[in-house]
Amino acid sequence: MSKYFGTDGFRGEANVGLTVEHAYRIGRFLGWYYGREHKCSVVIGKDTRRSSYMFENALSAGLTASGADAYLMHVTTTPSVSYIVRSDDFDCGIMISASHNPFTDNGIKLLNSAGEKMEQSVIDEIENYLDGNLEIPFATGANIGRTQDYSAGRNRYIGYLISLSTHSYKGMKVGLDCANGSTWMMAKNIFDALGADIDEQTTQHLCEIFQTCCLFDLRFWDMVYTMGET
């Protein structure tokens, strides 16, 4: 049984059960592990939690310190990271999110080059490093990695989602409630492209207008995609 990683990543209260040091060391290991034979590239996504920005910086610092290049998709969804890892040939992907857990929690999900849950053998090696049983060298000189903006990857995923639609929403009034989730960066663009009349509202207001408009919860859209990819 894993000490740190559960069935859906390493989760815990930010800077209590899951600390910035954990994130840095996970980045250090991944940058070294996947970069032993070539220049490693890792894509990172995050949700809207306050601590996600902190963990993104820590992971990036660890990756680049080990010689890897970190590509930041910024606020995005787990399925989008999975899609981009596969389509853009990254060595692995990281999603910073604790899904439905409280706002004070966070998590680090690791994806392999196929966009699937990272192999347990690699997780075991990461945990061994977290416990201080392995020394990893720092990259130096021109071998130090770089951090790069990769919002273009999120945009390509939006295009992919649009391509999945089998009909137009032209003339339909659509209320979007993304519930402070990661799809708020995508929702309006997707339904605009499909011709919908967008009504971006809070949950309370949506309850009031539910009788007069079609309601699409973008968490459900991504959940359908995730299930389809599993």
C-alpha angles and dihedrals in degrees: 000000000000119000098210109010121068130187091294105032137283108322136174145118108308111265091359110064093003112035136188087248090057089053093048092050093047088054091048092053097045093048091052098040097051094035100057094103104021143008104293123223123194128183120214131198129179142191128232099272115125091236092053090079091053093049091046090056093046094049091047091050091051094047095048092044087059092048101262127130114235118210115199120211089177117204106008142124132277093243090054092056090048091051095048094046088059100037097044098040100242119170091233143335136232127204119193106208143111093202109208095001119115120286091253091060128075139178145203117223118191124208128191125225090277091058092249133119110296117259116267091233090063092044089054091053091049091052090049088055092046088056091056097251097124135053118215122193122234120241114244138195115350090354093073110109131239135228116228136185111248105176085131087075091058090049091053090052089052088054090050092052091049089052090058093063115106097195143023126261092206111148093015121118108224124193113206121204110174092172094224088302133141095265092073086089091057110026103085094043092052097050093039088058090050092054100253126151099238123218107182107197144156121258092257094053092045089058088057096049098037092105093058106042142041111259122214118181107207090207085067092049091057092042090057090050092048092051090048091054097046 
